[in-house]
Amino acid sequence: MATTGGSSSTAPLLDGSPPTSHRRIVGGATWAQTLGNIVVSIVGTGVLGLPYAFRMAGWLAGTLGVAVAGASTFFCMLLLIQCRDRLEEHEDEEISDQVHIQSYGDLGAKVFGTTGRYLTELLVLTSQAGSAVAYLVFIGQNLSSLFIKTNQSLASPTIFIFCLLLPLEIILSFIRSLSSIAPFSAFADTCNVLAMAIVIKEEIQMFNQFSWERSAFNGTWGLPFAGGVAVFCFDGFSMTLPLEASMADRRKFRWVLLVAFMAITTVYISFGIFGYLAYGDETKDIITLNLPNNWSAIAVKVGLCIALAFTFPIILHPIYEIIEMKLASSGWSQKFCCNAHGERLGLHGARMLVLLIITTVASCIPGFGAFISLVGSTVSAALAFVLPATFHLLLMGSKLKLWQRAVDYLILLVGIAFAGYGTYDALSHHIMGS
């Protein structure tokens, strides 16, 4: 199951230890399996916020924003692969047993040492935490919409987040094996597809009511907002190297990635345009909130909420493991957890503290769309544009032609500017102004 945006909720653990020397493990995935894995890693519930982004930017500006975000993310993923290939070629020239670059963190360590590893993994974990908060906001708002007409006192998303989701997630946090939760990931993806299908069905039924005079461009303030949502929807950057390494024939990965991005971008643009044309200025930040409370819409909302609630521990798994690894290596923790029972108590206590912090943050978020735009404009933009361009410039060195250097610097500068302006816009005009 993808993150709410897109980053994979099944992203492998990026631990803090230095990479070990070993030969590359040859993957066995076919091109079709890899294509499916790419789609699952990128497409998530963030897509249900795209029509609102199109409302904010206008249908033409939103279309261009999604297309540019998709093309830029695809290009920067290729930059990461080039960096990894260059490093492994260099290792082959110097030692017989090459160092396999397994993760984004490994690449950061090769460029900037331990600081680079910590910075890269901090951004990945912050992105995971942002996706976890978005999950809770999404679930809380959808459950709230089911009761808002019958009982206003029970309709607050905060009530569902603290009274229903927090106890459930605390119970699920005791499950150590992700394999027992993994089937819910497929169920969640199915619910995502069904949600999109039902939204499209409702929109087709409203076809005669479409206003083809919807604004194509809603002013400059809407552009960074829509850009942040689009970048969030293409999130899944930390899976680039593992996905490429998983293929039996790695030479085909670029073409598989291109096909996946073309298909995903087309779906995103179509979904955003039709949602905005159907509901116009009434488009909610989660498009399922525009659906009538009939049996099909209620079934999809409940199904989405159940599936996401049970896949939520997968989102938090990398965070749990990083924290537990640090606790296990700290001196005071070893003194406190002097036996197996104390160790289990310490680990479960740490997990519950993480859950409490994330649910508290989620209860303070005024809107799903504003939040995912903020995450997209900050950590997602740094992971997708700033770091890949920086790594490519530093690692490829003299191998780069002038135009390649120019493109890298352009991506780097635009990425930094977008992150700064998008953060200001999301905070000042959408979050603080809510």
N, C-alpha and C positions, 0 to 999 in steps of 0.2 A: 504494500500500500504506500502510495506516495505521501509525502507530507501534505499539509494543507495547501501548501503552495505547489509543491512539487518535489522538494527534496525527498529523497527516499527515506522512509521511516525505517527501512531495514538497512540503512547505511552501516558498513562495518565499523567496528570500534577503531577509533584512531587513538591508540594509546600513546603514553608519553615516553615510552622507552625508545632508545635508538634502534634503527632498523638492523636486523641481523643479516649476516652474510649467508646467502643461499641462492641456489639457482632458481630461475623462474619456474613456477609450476604451470605447466601448459594447461589452458582451459579446454573444456570440451563442449561449450555451448555452440549451437548452430546459429546461423544468421537470424533465423526466425525466432529462436529463443531469446537472442540478444535484443532483437527488435521489441519483443514483448517486455523484456526487463527494462529497456530504456523508457518505454511508455509508462510502465508502472512506477518507475523511479521519478518521473517528472510530473505526470498528471495527477492532481489531487483535488481536494475540495476548493482550493483557491480559484479554480475555473468558475465556480458559482458566484464569484465576486466580479467577474469580468464585465457583465452588462452594466453594473454600477460604474465601473471605471470608464466605460464608453459614454455613459451619461455625463460624467464629470468632464471628459475631454472633448466629446463630440464623436460621431461615428467615424469620420475620416481620420481625425487625429488619433483616435483609439486604434484604428486599423494600422496606421503607420507605426504607432508605438509598439504594438504587439509584434509586427513584422520585424522592426529594427531590434527589439529585445531578443526575438528568436534567432535572427541571423547573427547577432553579436555573441550570444551565448554559444551557439554552434561553433563559431570561429574560435572563440576562446577555449572551448573544449579541445579543439584541434591543437591549440598552442600548448596545452598541458601535455598532450600525447607527444608532441615534438620534443618538449623538454625532457620527458621521461626517456624517450628513445635516444636523445643526445647523451644523457647521463649514462645510460647502460652501454652505449657504444664506447664512451670514454672509459668506463670501468673495464670493458673487455680488453681495451688496449693496454691497461696497466696491471690487472690481476686476472688470474685464471678463474677465480670464483667470484662472479659479479654480485654486486649489491642490487637486489630487486626492489624497485620503487613500488611499494604496495599501495600507498595512500597519498592523499593530498598533504598530510602531515610530513611524510617522508620527503616529499618534494620541497616543502618549506625548510626542512632541516638541511637539505643539500645546498640550498641557496643562502640561508642566513644562520645556519647552525641551530643550536638549541632554542634560541630566541625565535627563529623562523618557525620551528615546530610548534612552540607554544602559541605563537600568534595565529598560525593557520588553524590549529585545533581549537583555540578559543573562539575563533569566528565560526567554525563548523558547529561547535557546541552551542554558541549563542543562537545560531540559525535553528538548531534543533529545539532549543528552548522557546524561540519565537514561534515555531510551528506548533509546539505543544500548547502554548497559550492560545494560538489561533484555533486549535481543535476545541478547546474548552469554550471559547467565545462562540464558536459556530454551534456547538451542541446546545449551550445555554440559550442562545437566541432562537434556535429552531424549536426547542421544547417549550419555550416561553410563548411562541406564536400559537401553539395548540391550545393554550388556556386563556389567552388574553381576552377573549370575548365572553368567557364563562366566569372567570374569577380573577379580577385584577390583582388581588393581594398575592396570588400564587404565580403571577405572570413575570416576576422579575427574574432575569437570567441568573443573577447572583444567587438566588435561592436554589436553583437547580445545580449551579456549580459547587456550592458548599454543602448542601444537604443531600444531594444525590451522587454527583460525580466524585467528590473528594472521598467519601467513605468507600465507594466502589473501587477507586483507583488505589486506595491504601490496601484493600484486600488483594487486588491483583498484583501489587508490588511485591507480595510474598512469593509469587510464582517466579522461580529462578530460570526455568526452561522456556525459551521463547517458542519452541516448537509446539507447545500446547496452545499458544495464542495465535500462531501464524495462520491457521485456517480462517480466522476472522479478517485477515488482510484481503483474501480473495473475496469474501463477502462484502467488505467495505468497497472494493473496486467495483463489484457488481452493483452496489447501491449507488455509487457515483454515476455509473453509466445509466442506470434507471432514472436517476434524478435528472440528468441531462436530457434523456429521452422524453420524460414527462413534461419538462419545461418546454422543450421544442414542440411537443404535441399541443400544449396549451397555446403556444405562440402561433402555430400554424392555424389553429382554430380561430385565432384573432387576426388572421391575415388581412381580412377586409377592413379591419380597424387600424392597420398599420398607418402611421403617419410618416410618409416619405419626405416630409419637410423637417424632420428632426435636424437639429443643428449638427453641421459637419465639424465645426470647430467652436468650442465653448470658452475660448480665451486661454491665456498662458498659464493661469493658475491650475487648470485641469490637467495640463500635460505632464508635469512631474508626478502628480498623483496617479494617473493612469500608467505612467512608466514604472512606478514602484510596484503596482499590482502586477503588471506584465512580467517584470523581472522575477517577482515572487512566484508567479505561476510556472516559470521555467526553471525554478530552483531544483537542484539535484546534482549540483556540481561535484560534490564530494564522491559521487559514484562513478565519475568519468573513468578513472584509471582502473578500478576493479571491474567495471563492465567491459572495458577493452581487453583486459587481461583474461577475462572469462571465455573469450572466443577461441574456438579451435583454430580458425583462420583469421588472425588479427588483421591481415591486410584488407579484409572486407569491412572492418569496423567503421571506417569513415563514410562509406556508402550507406551502411545500415543507419548510422547516426543521421546522415542527411535525409534519408527517407523518413525516419521518425520525426525529425524536426519539421519537415515540410508538412507532414500529416497533422502533427500537433498544432502547428501555427494556423493551418487552414481551419481546423476545428475551433480553435480559440477565437479567431476573427469572426467566423460565422456565428458562433454562440453569443459573442459580445454584441454584434450588430443586431441580430434578431431579437435578443433580449431588450435592447434599448429601443428598437423600433416598436416593439409590442407594448412596453410600459412607459416609455418616455420619461418625464420628470418624476413619475411615481416609482421608478425602478429602485428597489431596495438594495442595500449593500450585500445582501445574500439573496440571490434571485428566487430561491425556494420560498422566501417570505412573501413573494408576490402571488404565489399559487393560492387558489381557493382551498378552503378546508374541506375538500371532498376526500373520499376514501383513498384514492390513488395517491394524492399529494400527502395525506397524513401517513400512509404506509411508507412512502419514500422517506419522509422526514424522520419517522421513528426508526426505520431500518438504518438510515445514515447515522443517527445518533447512537444506536446500539453498536453498530460495527466500529465506529470511530472510538467509542468508549473502550471497547475491548482491544483495539489496536494501539491505543494510547501508550501502554507500557513499552511497545516497540519503539515509539518515538523517543521515549526517555531512556532506553537501554544504553545508548552510548554515554549519556550523562551519568547514569548510575555506575557504569563500569569505570569511568575515569575517576569519579569520586571515591569509589571503593578501592581502586588501585592506590590512590594517594593516601587514603586512610591506612591501608595495610602497610605502607612504607613509612608512615610517620611514627616517631618514637612514643608520643603520648598515647596514640591509639593502641600500640602494642602493649603498653602498660595497662590500659583500661580493659582491653580485650584479651585477658590473660588465658582464657580458655575458649572452647568452641562455642559455648552458650553466650559468653560475653561478646564474642566476635559477631555472632548472628544478631544479637541485640543492637550492636553498633551499626551494622550494615542496614538493618531494617529502619533504625532510627534516622540514618542519613537519607534513606529513600523517602521516608515520611516528611522530613524537613524539606526536601526538594519539592515534593508534591504540594506542601503547604505554601511555599513561596510562589510556585507557578499558579496555583489556584487563586491566591491573593492578587497577583498581578492581573490575571484574567478577569477577576471581578471588578477591576478598576478601569478596564478598557471600554470606552464609550461606543465603539463601533468596529465591526469586523473589517470593513473595507479600509478604514483609516489605518488600522493596525497593520494589515498585511502590506499596505503601501509603504508604511514606515520601515518594516522589516526588509522589504524589497529594496528600498532606497539606501539602506545602510549595510547590513551584513551580507545580504544577497548580492548587492552591487560590488562589494569588496571582494567576495569570493569569486564572482563570475567575471569581473572585468579587471579590477585593480591588480590583484595578485597574479593572475595568469600573464598579463602584459609585463609586469615587473619580472617575474620568473623568466619569461622568454627573452627579455632584453639582456638579463644578466647571465643566463646559461648559454644562449646561442652565440653571444659575443660577435666575433668577427665574421662568423658564418652568415650573418644577416646582411641582406642587400639594403641599400638606402631606403627603398620604398617600404621594406619590411620594418625597418626601424621607425619610419614615419608612422606606419599604421599602429605599431605598438605604443608609441608615445601618444598618438591620438586617442587610442582606447584608454590608456592610463589617465590622461588629463580629463577626458570626457567622463570617465568613471568616477573620478574624484569630484568633479563639478556636479555630476548628477547626484552623487551621494549627499553632498553638502546641501544643494538646493532642494532635493527631494525630502531630506530630513526636515529642513526648515519649513517647507510647505506642509508636510504631513502634521507637524507639531503645531504650527501657528494657525493654519486654516481649517484643520479637520479634527485634531485631537484636542488641543487647548480650546479651540473655538466651539467644541461640541457642548 
